[in-house]
């Protein structure tokens, strides 16, 4: 039986799927039972508290479905996973800590792949939901499990310990992550140590004395027979002593004396490598050459999918450094979100060290390809090629990446979403480079996980409830989604089931429809010449004046007349709903309160014009000095909407709040709110700034560095005169890319390898010069214009503007790369 917890991932033959209807902070899985039943799911776990009389009556209609009723679906899932884990008598490594969990897990899997058939957490599946789904992968052919566990508050680790039940533990380190969920840092350490209460062995760094103290005072009291294996770089008393000089490491301990060359030298990577080395040596001794060979194979771990613009109107999903079977399904789930392309293509390498027989492994992969309705499969590698008969007949196979690049016609890939996923040894980055549309080196990276986090934050603020009375969310994706990329952002929002989208102009809505967006879309600036387009694409106009309303009425009458004159019903289209804008004090667009009687009279005369929503806009929602005026606007809006409801005989959905209003005026949320700049990582009310995460990172590269003497000038009109000998770097970004010309002459600063460097001279159309005298930098290095280390609010402040202007000013010639990390 296949376990499913996300209804959006239901594809293919679903008769052997068990769906867990889980109630979370932002969703209720019970809402999707009907849709899943219609798709073929027949096995459900449901929660007793969620079974209202209306739901019970609905479930009674599903005569051939089986429902298991429990108090809590997540707890039941965890119990099943714990029972599944108990069937296996193999070593299992459990990893926790603040940082490095995923990297240690992935590197251990690489280092031990020659010795074990390994089941491991896909990506960073370490949550209350992710851990049971990870452990459920354990199968008879596995000889080792490696799973990570993360917690954010007390009492969470007990459930994860029962599921993982590690025989070997690794505690990576302790940091600030999730500090807010614990009284003290020591409490957080103690809670994480609960993962090891039954472990036989624990590996940790003795240099972290706060961890060592808690282990000796708390964990040893619970698990006195546990063997502690420690290592130290600072001379602490430890099982293994390590000494490092650059990339040279001397490690000495009970398994031998090793002089090794490290593939990485940054402190975090060295710590992660040492955790891995010491854990490896628990299993057996290695000679120096064997250990060095394995160590040399380590590569940086890519923990994210990247969505990139491809050639021939394709979109690329770059997962070119990940090669595990569990990760394939995650990547396919992400591929399935790309609704705006007519085809779906998967390019996959041989899956290495799976521990399964070839026939079983590739039959399973073929099943995933068919279940996810992939249009074209391309397999690369000798093992994949000799199992070609297991795959759909239109599949293509190549022995090597070189053969693929030489023989495959890239022109055959058109208007498709293409997933590229493979083992590092196949160098699939060459395939990505071939298929990626070539743009200059400046990139706006959009973190889709941060965007999802921000969406969920605002969902929490509006306190959604069950049923039709729930407060809905309209999300603004106008102006190229505030510069972030309309279609890609809209696809994510559609995946997360927001209620409405809003754009400024009809052509923006048309583009979304052409990219597979089916959500209701409001057009805020409709023009009469676009009415036919609105009808054709099912776009809903904002009506803000009597003039515009009358023009729409004439258009509606003409449409009705044409349908009555021989137009087949199959070609007729329903008129879109309307959205009425009320001017309560913004005085930009909208009906004044004095115009309400005339508005209502017209709508009463034309009942075929259906009003979906009525809304207004708070002029000063983000500033407390205007609170009284905001309250006045709210009261005006209520009077207008009450009059409208009385005149129409029904109540349209009402919405008043923008992003700042959601935070500052929760009592005004009404039936729907409009989420804009907050989604993109700017909490404009400045009330809860740390609650949202930066979504965009604008990066460029250093094209050239030169030494320029004091007294020399830099740039046009010799505006940048140097008062010191300086190293001047030229960046591949200018005002045509959206780096405002006002940022020149030292006004703007950018982030260069940890150092803020000022601009020098005028910003050019395509280039900008900066002073990197104080920075460690080489040609080709990356430079951050704004991002987590340099907030966009700071860039806006430098030129006395607002983040909106900075975001929407980023040129469309700047390549957008969409990144998804974690679960």
C-alpha positions in Angstrom: 0.0 0.0 0.0 1.4 3.4 -1.0 0.9 6.2 1.6 -0.3 9.5 0.4 -0.6 12.7 2.5 -0.9 15.4 -0.3 -3.9 15.1 -2.6 -2.1 17.2 -5.2 0.4 14.3 -5.8 -2.3 11.8 -6.7 -1.5 10.4 -10.2 -1.7 7.2 -12.2 -3.4 4.1 -10.8 -4.6 4.9 -7.3 -6.3 1.7 -6.3 -3.4 0.7 -3.9 -3.1 4.2 -2.4 -3.9 4.9 1.3 -4.7 8.6 1.8 -4.2 10.1 5.3 -6.6 13.0 5.7 -4.5 15.3 8.0 -5.7 18.5 9.4 -2.9 21.1 9.5 -2.5 24.8 10.1 -3.2 25.7 6.5 -5.3 22.9 5.1 -7.7 20.1 5.9 -7.1 16.8 4.0 -10.7 15.9 4.5 -11.7 18.6 2.1 -10.1 16.6 -0.8 -11.6 13.1 -0.2 -14.2 13.7 -2.9 -11.7 14.6 -5.5 -9.4 11.7 -4.6 -12.3 9.2 -4.7 -13.3 10.4 -8.2 -9.6 9.8 -9.2 -9.7 6.2 -7.9 -8.5 6.3 -4.3 -10.5 3.8 -2.2 -8.6 3.7 1.1 -8.7 6.6 3.6 -7.6 7.4 7.1 -9.9 10.0 8.6 -10.1 11.8 11.9 -13.1 11.5 14.2 -13.1 15.2 15.2 -13.4 16.2 11.5 -16.4 14.0 10.8 -19.2 16.5 10.9 -22.7 15.3 10.1 -22.4 16.7 6.6 -19.1 14.9 6.0 -20.5 11.6 7.4 -23.4 11.9 5.0 -21.0 12.5 2.1 -18.8 9.6 3.0 -21.8 7.3 3.1 -22.1 7.8 -0.7 -18.7 6.1 -1.2 -20.0 2.5 -0.9 -16.8 0.8 -2.2 -14.4 3.0 -0.2 -12.8 1.9 3.1 -12.4 4.5 5.9 -10.3 4.0 8.9 -11.4 6.4 11.7 -8.8 7.6 14.1 -8.3 10.4 16.6 -5.4 11.9 14.7 -4.3 10.9 11.2 -0.7 12.1 11.6 -0.3 10.2 14.8 -1.7 7.1 13.1 0.7 7.5 10.2 3.6 7.8 12.7 2.4 4.6 14.5 2.3 2.7 11.3 5.8 3.9 10.4 7.1 2.9 13.8 5.6 -0.6 13.3 7.2 -0.8 9.9 10.6 0.1 11.3 10.4 -2.7 13.8 10.4 -5.3 11.1 14.0 -4.6 10.2 17.1 -5.7 12.1 19.6 -3.6 10.3 21.8 -0.8 11.5 20.0 2.6 11.3 21.8 5.9 11.7 19.7 8.8 13.1 21.0 12.3 12.7 19.9 15.5 14.5 21.4 18.9 15.3 20.9 22.4 14.1 22.9 22.4 10.9 24.5 19.9 8.6 22.0 17.1 9.0 21.1 16.7 5.4 24.7 17.0 4.2 26.0 14.5 6.7 23.3 12.1 5.6 24.0 12.5 1.9 27.8 12.3 2.3 27.5 9.2 4.5 25.3 7.6 1.8 28.0 8.4 -0.8 30.9 7.1 1.4 29.1 3.9 2.4 27.4 3.1 -0.9 30.0 0.4 -1.7 29.2 -1.5 1.5 25.5 -1.2 1.9 22.1 -0.9 0.2 21.0 2.3 1.8 17.5 3.8 2.5 17.7 7.4 3.5 15.5 10.5 4.0 14.8 12.2 0.6 16.3 15.7 0.7 15.5 17.2 4.1 12.5 15.1 5.1 13.0 15.4 8.8 9.7 16.7 10.2 6.8 15.0 12.0 5.4 14.1 8.6 8.6 13.7 6.6 10.2 11.2 8.9 7.5 8.5 8.7 7.3 8.9 5.0 11.1 8.4 4.8 11.2 5.4 7.1 8.3 3.8 5.1 10.8 3.4 2.2 12.7 0.6 4.1 12.4 -2.6 2.1 13.8 -6.1 2.4 16.9 -5.4 0.2 18.1 -2.5 2.4 21.0 -3.2 4.7 21.4 0.3 6.2 19.1 3.2 7.0 20.1 6.8 7.4 17.5 9.2 8.5 17.5 12.8 9.9 15.2 14.3 12.5 14.4 17.9 13.1 12.2 19.5 15.8 11.1 23.1 16.5 9.5 22.7 19.9 9.6 20.4 23.0 7.9 17.0 23.0 8.3 16.5 19.3 11.3 14.1 19.3 9.5 11.2 21.1 7.4 10.4 18.0 10.4 10.6 15.7 12.6 8.4 18.0 10.0 5.6 17.9 9.9 5.8 14.1 13.6 5.9 13.4 14.8 3.9 16.5 18.4 4.5 15.6 21.1 2.1 16.5 23.8 4.7 15.8 23.3 8.4 16.5 25.0 11.5 15.2 24.6 14.9 16.8 26.0 17.5 14.3 26.0 20.7 16.3 23.7 23.2 18.0 22.8 26.7 16.7 20.1 29.4 16.8 17.6 27.7 14.5 14.2 27.3 16.3 15.6 28.9 19.5 12.2 30.6 19.9 10.5 27.2 20.5 12.6 26.5 23.6 13.2 28.2 27.0 17.0 27.8 26.8 19.7 26.4 24.4 20.3 23.5 26.9 16.6 22.6 26.8 16.9 22.4 23.0 19.9 20.1 23.2 18.2 17.9 25.7 15.1 17.6 23.6 17.1 16.7 20.5 19.0 14.0 22.5 15.8 12.2 23.0 16.4 10.7 19.6 19.1 8.5 21.1 17.5 7.1 24.2 17.7 3.6 22.8 20.8 4.0 20.5 23.8 1.8 21.0 26.4 4.4 19.8 26.5 8.1 19.6 28.9 10.2 17.5 29.5 13.9 18.3 32.2 16.6 18.4 33.7 17.0 21.9 34.5 20.6 21.0 30.8 21.4 21.5 31.0 21.4 25.2 27.4 22.3 25.8 26.3 19.2 23.8 28.9 17.1 25.7 27.6 18.3 29.1 24.0 17.4 28.3 25.0 14.0 27.0 26.9 13.2 30.2 24.3 14.6 32.6 21.0 13.7 30.8 21.4 11.1 28.1 23.8 8.8 29.9 21.4 8.6 32.9 18.7 7.3 30.5 20.9 5.1 28.3 23.9 4.2 30.5 25.2 1.5 28.2 25.5 3.8 25.2 29.0 3.9 23.6 30.2 7.5 23.1 32.4 8.1 20.0 33.8 11.6 20.0 36.2 13.6 17.9 38.0 16.9 18.5 39.9 19.5 16.5 41.0 21.5 19.5 42.7 18.9 21.7 39.8 18.0 23.8 39.8 14.5 25.3 38.1 12.5 22.5 38.1 9.1 20.8 39.5 10.6 17.7 42.0 13.5 17.6 42.0 15.6 14.4 44.6 18.1 13.3 44.1 20.2 10.1 46.5 22.3 8.0 44.6 23.8 5.1 43.2 20.8 3.2 45.4 18.3 5.0 43.8 16.3 7.8 45.6 14.0 10.3 43.0 11.8 12.1 44.1 9.4 14.8 42.1 7.0 16.9 41.4 3.3 17.7 40.9 2.4 14.0 44.2 3.8 12.8 46.2 6.8 11.9 45.1 8.6 8.7 46.7 11.4 6.8 44.1 12.6 4.3 43.4 15.3 1.8 40.1 17.0 2.3 37.9 18.0 -0.7 36.6 21.0 1.2 38.3 23.4 3.6 35.5 25.6 5.0 34.8 25.0 8.7 31.2 23.7 8.2 32.3 21.2 5.6 35.3 20.0 7.7 32.9 19.4 10.6 30.5 17.4 8.4 33.3 15.4 6.9 34.7 14.4 10.3 31.2 13.3 11.5 31.1 11.1 8.4 34.7 9.7 8.8 34.2 8.8 12.4 30.9 7.1 11.6 32.4 5.1 8.7 35.1 3.8 11.0 32.4 2.3 13.3 31.8 -0.3 10.7 35.3 -1.4 9.9 38.9 -0.3 9.4 40.0 1.2 6.1 43.5 1.6 4.8 44.5 5.2 4.0 44.2 4.7 0.3 40.7 3.3 0.4 39.5 6.0 2.8 41.1 8.7 0.6 39.6 7.3 -2.6 36.1 7.5 -1.1 36.7 10.9 0.4 37.9 12.2 -3.0 34.5 11.2 -4.5 32.6 13.6 -2.2 31.0 16.5 -4.0 28.9 19.4 -2.7 25.4 18.4 -2.0 22.7 20.1 -4.0 19.6 20.2 -1.7 17.4 22.1 -4.1 15.6 21.9 -7.4 16.2 24.8 -9.8 13.6 25.8 -12.3 15.1 27.6 -15.3 14.0 29.0 -18.6 14.9 26.6 -21.5 15.2 26.9 -25.2 12.2 26.5 -27.5 9.7 27.7 -24.9 10.7 24.9 -22.5 11.1 25.1 -18.7 13.9 23.1 -17.1 13.8 21.4 -13.7 17.5 21.0 -12.9 18.1 18.2 -10.4 21.3 17.2 -12.1 23.2 16.3 -8.9 20.7 14.0 -7.2 20.3 10.3 -8.1 18.1 8.6 -5.5 14.8 6.9 -6.2 12.9 8.7 -3.4 14.1 12.0 -4.8 12.8 11.0 -8.2 9.2 11.1 -7.0 9.8 14.4 -5.3 11.2 15.8 -8.6 8.2 14.4 -10.5 5.8 16.0 -8.1 7.5 19.4 -8.8 7.4 18.6 -12.6 3.7 18.0 -12.4 3.2 21.6 -11.1 4.4 23.0 -14.4 0.9 23.3 -16.0 1.9 25.8 -18.6 3.6 23.4 -21.0 2.0 20.9 -23.3 4.6 18.1 -22.8 6.5 16.5 -20.0 9.9 15.0 -20.5 12.2 13.2 -18.1 16.0 12.8 -18.7 17.4 10.3 -16.2 20.7 8.6 -15.6 21.4 5.1 -14.3 20.4 5.0 -10.6 23.6 3.9 -8.8 23.9 1.8 -5.6 20.2 1.2 -5.1 20.7 -2.3 -3.7 17.9 -3.6 -5.9 18.1 -5.9 -8.8 18.2 -4.2 -12.2 14.9 -5.5 -13.3 13.1 -4.6 -10.1 14.7 -1.1 -9.9 13.9 -0.1 -13.5 10.5 -1.7 -13.5 9.8 0.6 -10.5 11.1 3.6 -12.3 9.1 2.8 -15.4 6.0 2.6 -13.2 6.7 6.0 -11.8 7.1 7.4 -15.4 3.8 5.9 -16.5 2.0 6.9 -13.3 3.1 10.5 -13.7 1.9 10.6 -17.4 5.3 11.5 -18.8 5.2 12.1 -22.5 8.8 11.3 -23.3 11.4 9.4 -21.3 15.1 9.6 -22.0 17.4 7.2 -20.2 21.2 7.6 -20.1 23.7 5.0 -19.0 24.6 1.4 -19.8 22.4 -0.2 -17.2 19.4 1.9 -18.2 20.0 1.1 -21.8 20.0 -2.7 -21.3 16.7 -2.4 -19.5 15.1 -0.4 -22.2 12.4 -3.0 -22.7 10.8 -2.2 -19.4 10.0 1.4 -20.5 7.3 2.8 -22.7 7.9 2.2 -26.4 8.6 5.9 -27.3 11.5 6.1 -24.8 15.0 6.9 -26.0 18.2 5.5 -24.5 21.9 6.5 -24.7 24.9 4.8 -23.3 26.6 8.0 -22.2 26.0 11.7 -21.8 28.4 12.3 -24.7 26.3 10.1 -26.9 23.1 12.0 -25.9 24.7 15.4 -26.6 25.9 14.2 -30.0 22.8 12.4 -31.2 19.7 13.9 -29.5 18.0 16.6 -31.4 17.3 19.4 -28.9 14.9 21.0 -31.5 12.5 18.1 -30.7 12.0 19.6 -27.2 9.4 22.3 -27.6 6.8 23.8 -25.3 7.7 21.1 -22.7 8.6 20.9 -19.0 11.9 18.9 -18.8 13.2 17.2 -15.7 17.0 16.6 -15.8 18.1 14.3 -13.0 21.2 12.1 -12.7 24.2 10.8 -10.9 27.1 13.3 -10.7 29.4 11.0 -12.7 27.2 11.5 -15.7 27.9 15.3 -15.7 24.3 16.3 -16.5 25.2 19.9 -16.0 26.3 19.7 -19.6 22.8 18.8 -20.6 21.3 21.6 -18.6 23.8 24.0 -20.2 22.7 22.8 -23.7 19.0 23.1 -23.0 19.0 26.3 -20.9 18.3 29.6 -22.7 21.4 31.7 -22.7 21.2 35.0 -20.9 23.9 37.2 -19.4 25.3 36.5 -15.9 22.8 38.5 -13.9 20.2 36.3 -12.2 17.1 36.9 -10.0 16.8 33.8 -7.9 13.3 33.2 -6.6 13.1 30.9 -3.5 9.7 29.1 -3.9 10.0 27.7 -0.4 10.3 31.2 1.0 7.3 32.2 -1.0 5.3 29.3 0.4 6.5 30.2 3.9 5.2 33.7 3.5 1.9 32.5 2.1 1.4 30.3 5.1 2.3 33.1 7.4 -0.4 35.3 6.1 -2.8 32.4 6.1 -2.1 32.1 9.8 -2.9 35.7 10.3 -6.3 35.5 8.8 -7.3 32.5 11.0 -9.0 30.4 8.4 -11.9 28.2 9.5 -13.7 25.2 8.0 -16.5 25.7 5.6 -17.8 28.3 3.2 -17.3 31.1 5.7 -13.6 30.8 5.6 -11.6 34.0 4.8 -10.3 33.6 1.3 -7.0 34.9 -0.2 -6.6 36.8 -3.4 -2.9 37.1 -4.4 -1.6 40.0 -6.6 0.6 38.7 -9.4 0.5 42.0 -11.4 3.6 43.6 -12.8 5.3 40.2 -13.6 4.4 39.1 -10.0 6.3 42.1 -8.6 9.2 41.2 -10.8 9.4 37.6 -9.7 7.8 35.9 -12.7 4.1 35.7 -13.1 3.5 32.3 -14.5 5.9 30.5 -12.2 4.6 32.2 -9.1 1.0 31.7 -10.2 1.6 28.0 -10.7 2.9 27.6 -7.2 -0.1 29.6 -5.8 -2.5 27.4 -7.8 -0.7 24.3 -6.4 -1.3 25.7 -2.9 -4.9 26.4 -3.7 -5.3 30.2 -3.2 -8.7 31.4 -4.1 -8.1 34.3 -6.5 -5.3 35.9 -8.5 -5.3 39.6 -9.6 -3.5 41.2 -12.5 -3.4 44.8 -13.7 -4.1 44.3 -17.4 -5.9 41.8 -19.6 -2.8 40.6 -21.4 -1.2 39.6 -18.1 -4.3 37.4 -17.4 -4.1 35.9 -20.9 -0.5 34.9 -20.3 -1.5 33.2 -17.1 -4.3 31.3 -18.9 -1.8 30.3 -21.6 0.5 28.9 -18.9 -2.2 26.6 -17.5 -3.6 28.8 -14.7 -7.2 27.9 -14.1 -7.8 30.0 -10.9 -10.3 32.9 -11.1 -8.4 36.0 -12.2 -9.4 39.6 -11.5 -8.2 42.2 -14.0 -7.9 45.6 -12.3 -7.6 47.9 -15.3 -10.0 46.5 -18.0 -10.6 48.6 -21.1 -13.6 48.3 -23.4 -11.4 47.1 -26.2 -10.3 44.2 -24.1 -13.8 43.0 -23.1 -13.9 40.3 -25.8 -10.5 39.0 -24.6 -11.8 38.9 -21.0 -14.8 36.8 -22.2 -12.6 34.5 -24.3 -10.1 33.7 -21.5 -12.6 33.8 -18.6 -11.0 36.8 -16.9 -13.1 38.9 -14.5 -13.0 42.7 -14.7 -12.8 45.2 -11.9 -15.6 47.8 -12.5 -14.8 51.1 -10.8 -17.1 53.7 -12.5 -20.6 54.0 -13.9 -19.1 54.7 -17.4 -17.2 51.4 -17.4 -20.2 49.5 -16.0 -22.5 50.8 -18.7 -19.9 49.9 -21.4 -19.8 46.4 -19.9 -23.6 46.2 -19.9 -23.6 47.1 -23.6 -21.0 44.5 -24.3 -23.0 41.9 -22.3 -26.1 42.7 -24.3 -24.3 42.3 -27.6 -22.9 39.0 -26.5 -26.3 37.8 -25.4 -27.7 38.9 -28.8 -25.1 37.1 -30.8 -25.8 33.9 -28.9 -29.5 34.3 -29.8 -28.7 34.6 -33.5 -27.6 31.1 -34.3 -24.3 30.8 -32.4 -24.1 27.1 -31.3 -24.3 26.5 -27.5 -21.0 24.7 -27.7 -19.4 28.0 -28.8 -21.1 30.2 -26.2 -19.3 31.5 -23.1 -20.7 32.6 -19.8 -20.1 36.2 -19.0 -17.4 36.6 -16.4 -18.3 37.8 -12.9 -17.6 41.4 -12.0 -15.7 43.0 -9.1 -16.8 46.3 -7.9 -14.3 48.8 -6.5 -15.6 51.3 -3.8 -13.6 54.5 -3.2 -13.7 54.9 0.6 -10.9 57.5 0.8 -8.0 56.4 -1.5 -9.4 58.6 -4.3 -7.7 56.6 -7.0 -10.4 54.4 -8.6 -13.8 53.3 -7.5 -17.5 54.3 -6.8 -18.0 57.0 -4.2 -20.6 56.4 -1.5 -22.8 59.0 -3.1 -22.9 57.0 -6.3 -24.1 53.8 -4.7 -27.9 54.4 -5.4 -27.2 54.9 -9.1 -24.9 51.8 -9.2 -27.5 49.6 -7.4 -30.3 50.8 -9.7 -28.3 49.9 -12.8 -27.5 46.4 -11.4 -31.1 45.8 -10.5 -32.0 46.6 -14.1 -29.4 44.2 -15.4 -29.6 41.1 -13.1 -27.5 39.1 -15.6 -24.4 41.0 -14.4 -23.3 38.9 -11.5 -21.1 40.6 -8.8 -18.5 38.2 -7.4 -16.7 40.6 -5.0 -16.8 44.1 -3.8 -13.7 45.8 -2.4 -11.9 48.9 -1.4 -8.3 49.9 -0.5 -7.0 51.3 2.7 -4.9 54.3 2.0 -2.7 54.2 5.1 -2.8 50.6 6.3 0.9 50.4 6.9 1.2 53.4 9.2 -0.3 53.7 12.6 -0.7 57.5 12.3 -3.6 56.8 9.9 -5.4 54.2 12.1 -8.4 56.6 12.6 -8.7 57.1 8.9 -8.5 53.4 8.2 -11.3 52.8 10.7 -13.3 55.5 8.9 -12.7 53.8 5.6 -13.8 50.5 7.1 -17.1 51.9 8.3 -17.7 53.6 4.9 -17.1 50.3 3.2 -19.5 48.5 5.5 -22.3 51.0 4.7 -21.7 50.7 1.0 -21.6 46.9 1.0 -24.7 46.6 3.2 -26.6 48.9 0.7 -25.3 46.8 -2.2 -26.4 43.5 -0.6 -29.9 44.9 0.1 -30.2 46.0 -3.5 -28.9 42.9 -5.1 -30.6 40.3 -2.8 -27.3 38.5 -2.3 -23.9 39.4 -0.7 -20.8 39.4 -2.8 -17.5 38.5 -1.3 -16.1 41.5 0.5 -12.3 42.4 0.7 -10.5 45.4 2.1 -7.1 44.4 3.5 -3.8 44.4 1.7 -0.6 42.8 3.1 0.0 45.5 5.8 -3.7 45.4 6.6 -3.7 41.7 7.2 -1.1 42.2 9.9 -2.5 45.4 11.5 -6.2 45.1 11.2 -7.2 41.5 11.7 -10.8 42.5 12.6 -11.3 43.9 9.1 -10.5 40.8 7.2 -14.2 40.2 6.2 -14.6 37.5 3.5 -11.3 37.8 1.6 -7.9 39.6 1.8 -5.5 40.7 -0.9 -1.9 39.5 -0.5 0.7 41.5 -2.4 4.2 42.6 -1.4 4.1 40.5 1.8 4.1 37.4 -0.3 7.4 38.5 -1.9 9.2 39.0 1.5 8.5 42.6 2.5 6.4 43.1 5.6 5.5 46.7 4.8 3.7 47.4 8.2 7.1 46.9 10.0 5.1 45.1 12.7 6.4 41.6 12.3 9.4 42.0 9.9 11.2 38.8 10.8 8.1 36.7 10.2 8.5 36.7 6.4 11.4 35.4 4.4 13.2 37.1 1.5 12.0 35.6 -1.7 14.3 37.1 -4.2 18.1 37.3 -4.5 19.6 39.4 -7.3 23.0 38.1 -8.2 25.6 39.2 -10.8 29.2 38.5 -11.5 32.5 40.3 -11.6 33.5 40.8 -15.2 36.9 42.4 -14.6 39.1 43.7 -11.8 41.8 46.4 -12.3 44.0 48.5 -10.0 43.4 52.2 -10.4 45.6 54.9 -8.7 44.4 57.7 -6.5 43.5 60.8 -8.5 42.2 58.7 -11.5 38.6 58.7 -12.4 36.1 55.9 -13.1 33.1 55.9 -15.5 31.2 58.5 -17.6 31.9 62.2 -17.1 34.7 61.3 -14.7 32.3 61.3 -11.8 34.1 58.7 -9.8 37.4 60.3 -8.8 39.4 58.1 -6.5 41.0 59.5 -3.3 43.0 56.3 -2.8 44.7 53.5 -4.7 41.9 51.1 -5.4 40.9 47.8 -6.9 37.9 48.5 -9.1 35.6 45.6 -10.2 33.2 45.9 -13.1 29.9 44.1 -12.6 27.6 42.7 -15.3 24.6 44.7 -14.3 23.4 48.2 -15.1 20.3 50.4 -15.2 18.8 48.5 -18.1 18.7 45.5 -15.8 17.1 47.4 -13.0 20.1 48.6 -11.0 18.9 52.2 -10.5 21.2 54.9 -11.8 20.7 56.8 -8.5 22.8 54.0 -6.8 26.0 55.3 -8.5 28.8 57.4 -7.0 28.9 55.5 -3.6 25.2 55.7 -2.9 24.7 52.0 -3.4 26.6 49.1 -1.8 26.7 45.5 -2.8 27.7 42.2 -1.0 31.0 40.8 -2.2 32.1 37.6 -0.4 31.0 39.0 3.0 32.1 42.6 2.4 29.9 45.6 1.5 31.5 47.4 -1.4 30.4 50.9 -2.6 29.7 51.8 -6.2 32.2 54.1 -8.0 31.2 56.5 -10.7 27.9 56.4 -12.6 25.9 53.3 -13.2 26.1 52.5 -16.9 23.4 50.9 -19.0 24.8 47.4 -18.7 27.7 47.7 -16.2 28.5 49.1 -12.8 31.8 49.7 -11.1 32.5 49.0 -7.4 35.4 49.5 -5.1 36.6 46.1 -3.9 39.8 47.2 -2.2 38.6 45.8 1.1 37.2 42.6 -0.3 38.6 39.2 -1.1 37.4 38.7 -4.7 38.4 37.4 -8.1 37.1 37.8 -11.6 34.1 35.6 -12.1 33.0 35.8 -8.4 29.4 36.2 -7.5 28.1 39.5 -6.2 24.8 40.0 -4.3 22.8 43.1 -5.2 20.0 42.2 -2.7 19.1 39.0 -0.8 19.2 37.6 2.7 22.5 39.2 3.5 21.5 42.6 2.0 17.8 43.2 2.3 15.9 44.8 -0.5 14.6 47.3 2.0 18.1 48.5 2.5 18.7 48.9 -1.3 15.4 50.9 -1.5 16.4 53.1 1.4 19.7 54.0 -0.3 17.7 55.8 -3.0 14.8 56.9 -0.9 12.2 54.6 -2.6 10.2 51.6 -1.7 10.8 47.9 -2.3 7.9 47.7 -4.8 9.8 50.0 -7.2 13.1 48.0 -6.9 11.3 44.6 -7.5 9.2 45.7 -10.4 12.1 47.6 -12.0 14.2 44.4 -12.5 14.3 44.0 -16.3 12.8 40.9 -17.9 16.1 40.4 -19.6 17.4 39.3 -16.2 17.1 35.5 -16.0 14.8 34.2 -13.4 15.8 30.9 -11.7 13.2 29.3 -9.4 14.6 27.3 -6.5 12.9 24.7 -4.3 14.6 23.3 -1.2 13.6 21.1 1.6 10.4 19.0 1.7 
